Amino acid sequence: MSKDASSKYSVPSIKIKRIVSFLPDNQEVNSAYKARLFTGDINGITWLDSGLDGILCYISDFQLKSFFIVLYDMYTFETLFKYELYQDSYKKALICADGFLTLEVEYGFLGFLFLQDVCLYH
């Protein structure tokens, strides 16, 4: 995703600072976007909307020497979804269409639709 394209999906820094404030010292937010989670069947043909949307963060964990994708609720910052990325996971990630990222997992696919017109403040 280009820098110009990613900027319209970005999250205000105050929201990122809030997430960073409750992460352990060994974790770091690398990027954060407004997104909605979808699940796909093993063939990647049928997509189901999980109904979960929020702040999707790409987080480094230095103690575990691993990376995570974590979806937080936009208002309560509750963890809605968390997935550990393994060494070659990023090689299986594809941007299928503008603003839609797919990631192959053990029994199917995860899809993330990046949202652009979501108000992050009440």
Buried (B, 14 or more C-beta within 10 A) or exposed (E): EEEEEEEEBBBEEEBBEEBBEEBEEEBEBEEBBBBBBBBBEEEBEEBEEBEBBBBBBBBBBEEEEBBBBBBBEBEEBEEBBEBEBEEEBEEEBBEEEEBBBBBBBEEBBBBBBBBEEBEEEE
